[in-house]
């Protein structure tokens, strides 16, 4: 392959890996939106929380990765439950601005809690997945990237099965479809809300841990969570498939734009490109690729 | 003699300050702001250990911005997470026109407002067909894009090093002290408040409120949604742009770090804590948010005597308290301080016969 194409493919592959983590976090975001119509601005802070708790358990208690991973999952479930019960449930029926603002407040609180406990300097996970670079016909991929991609896909598959076959999953889809009908069929909508927040916290924590293994973590990991917005807007706010495709696309797109445009704009294009894409999508196709187009009536 | 308020014509009914008593209060307040406050500021600063004058100036600057956001969010129902960036646009515009192009201050400040209004309207366009949710996301994107521009358009903005700005002079009077600048801010803050209050009593203002309450019904009744939403964005950005210009010349240096997402959140917190949809809300909210860190400093200083490291956590602690205050206010006092003020006033009006 010529160097130009090689460079391109390299960028796409790395973008795909990061995109798979975006997709995972976006999945949690869409889940909350679909089930409870809440836009969660604290999604990035869930990512942050998950990564730090996992790291803390590994480093300070010297517990093997698998167990600390499970402990983090339990912690995320509790966090999701607490947030739903203490903050969101009192606000059911309040105007949308209030709900958005409360998740922003939550984001601020979680972020400062992380800073208070763990400081702001960058921290690195102990090597869990091998970093050894693998070479496929000139495309260099570190092994940890493949693990990340594999994990992200695995979790997506688990959730696909969960939604398709499990009772709770079907109940969640029903609630998302029509709360009143679901309730009249005996589904506890409150419980579904709680489950949605739990799952969102869990997938975000997984995303955080995966990214932590690649880059190390510091407080800016929360900004990573903000990238789910371009992903979900591209995919459509209420589409799970859209979240996954949107996440992957945004990952690849930002990597390509970063790779090719950084020299013209003095760096950091990666950080802003997804948001430019977001604005463009809102201008031309506001409900995204797979989102439900709302028809409004008086 | 009538016991209560009886209007015998529409003109009386439309007055902002309806009783002589209120007018006297307002006169007293203005007298205090123009004459009394500058006199007590210096001794008060010495007593409290921080510059009260500086605080008042910051309150004035941010109040103008908060009024702008309140017009957009509180009165038109359009949430914006990009107002810090818009303020930055105003700050840079005024600084660049003043420092590099050599414009006089009395031209560069309104120009800052106009440029910001333009930028705000551009980012307002995609959201005009969308509901509040999408708007929050679109303006957040605006925040990040503009922030990136401020940081990376080095030839214009000086990059992350920032831009040095001089204190301006206003028709020959150099605004070189905090006190002199205070009068400029005070006049502009009063003007902006009066304009906002009066705007809401006009056809335009009522259309904006209609757009907030039931936009589809409003459109059916002949309110042009596109026009009024864009107008709200424009006026709101103008306000915040002027605030940015004032901030730049007061702070003497502008850089992208002054206008981060965090400030946007603070702006929203100001109008929500103060009271969305009340002119008083912007005022109360700003006073609350600017004074909160100073109030927090007191327990921090006491605690840092016990735990010497404590002071390093001050910034983080402040954010934590801000977050908690926002959440608690939304859950327990969703109508904000202005609504509380109205209930207290109503209570005293009827006291001691509250029923």
Contacts between the chains, C-beta under 8 A, distances in Angstrom:
chain1	res1	chain2	res2	distance
A	39	B	133	5.2
A	39	B	136	6.6
A	39	B	137	7.4
A	41	B	136	8.0
A	87	B	327	6.2
A	87	B	331	7.1
A	90	B	331	5.1
A	91	B	330	7.0
A	91	B	331	6.8
A	94	B	330	7.8
A	94	B	334	6.5
A	96	B	79	7.7
A	96	B	131	7.7
A	96	B	132	4.6
A	96	B	133	6.2
A	97	B	73	6.6
A	97	B	77	7.7
A	97	B	79	5.1
A	97	B	132	6.3
A	97	B	272	7.6
A	97	B	276	7.1
A	98	B	272	7.7
A	98	B	330	5.3
A	98	B	334	5.9
A	100	B	79	6.4
A	100	B	132	7.5
A	100	B	133	7.4
A	100	B	136	5.4
A	101	B	268	6.1
A	101	B	269	7.6
A	101	B	272	5.7
A	101	B	326	6.4
A	101	B	330	6.0
A	102	B	326	7.3
A	102	B	327	5.7
A	102	B	330	4.9
A	102	B	331	7.4
A	104	B	265	5.6
A	104	B	268	7.2
A	104	B	326	7.1
A	105	B	269	7.8
A	105	B	322	7.9
A	105	B	323	4.7
A	105	B	324	7.4
A	105	B	325	8.0
A	105	B	326	3.5
A	105	B	327	4.1
A	105	B	330	7.0
A	106	B	323	7.0
A	106	B	327	6.5
A	107	B	323	7.5
A	108	B	265	6.8
A	108	B	319	5.5
A	108	B	320	7.4
A	108	B	322	6.0
A	108	B	323	3.3
A	108	B	326	7.2
A	109	B	320	5.9
A	109	B	323	3.7
A	109	B	324	6.0
A	109	B	327	7.0
A	111	B	319	7.0
A	111	B	323	8.0
A	112	B	316	4.7
A	112	B	317	7.2
A	112	B	319	4.2
A	112	B	320	3.9
A	112	B	323	6.6
A	113	B	320	6.8
A	115	B	316	4.5
A	115	B	319	7.8
A	116	B	313	6.1
A	116	B	316	5.4
A	116	B	317	7.3
A	116	B	320	7.0
A	226	B	140	7.5
A	226	B	144	7.8
A	229	B	137	5.2
A	229	B	140	6.8
A	229	B	141	7.4
A	230	B	141	7.7
A	233	B	134	7.7
A	233	B	137	6.3
A	237	B	133	7.4
A	237	B	134	7.9
A	265	B	152	5.9
A	266	B	152	4.9
A	266	B	154	6.8
A	267	B	152	7.4
A	268	B	148	6.6
A	268	B	151	7.4
A	268	B	152	6.5
A	271	B	144	7.4
A	271	B	148	6.9
A	272	B	144	5.8
A	272	B	145	5.8
A	272	B	148	4.0
A	275	B	140	7.8
A	275	B	141	3.9
A	275	B	144	4.6
A	275	B	145	5.5
A	276	B	141	7.6
A	276	B	145	6.1
A	278	B	137	6.9
A	278	B	138	7.3
A	278	B	141	4.6
A	279	B	123	7.4
A	279	B	126	6.2
A	279	B	138	6.4
A	279	B	141	5.1
A	279	B	142	7.3
A	279	B	145	7.1
A	282	B	126	4.1
A	282	B	127	6.9
A	282	B	130	6.8
A	282	B	134	6.4
A	282	B	137	7.7
A	282	B	138	5.3
A	282	B	141	8.0
A	283	B	125	7.3
A	283	B	126	4.4
A	286	B	126	7.2
A	286	B	129	6.4
A	286	B	130	5.4
A	286	B	134	6.4
A	294	B	131	7.9
A	296	B	216	6.1
A	297	B	216	7.5
A	298	B	214	7.6
A	298	B	216	4.6
A	298	B	217	5.7
A	298	B	220	6.7
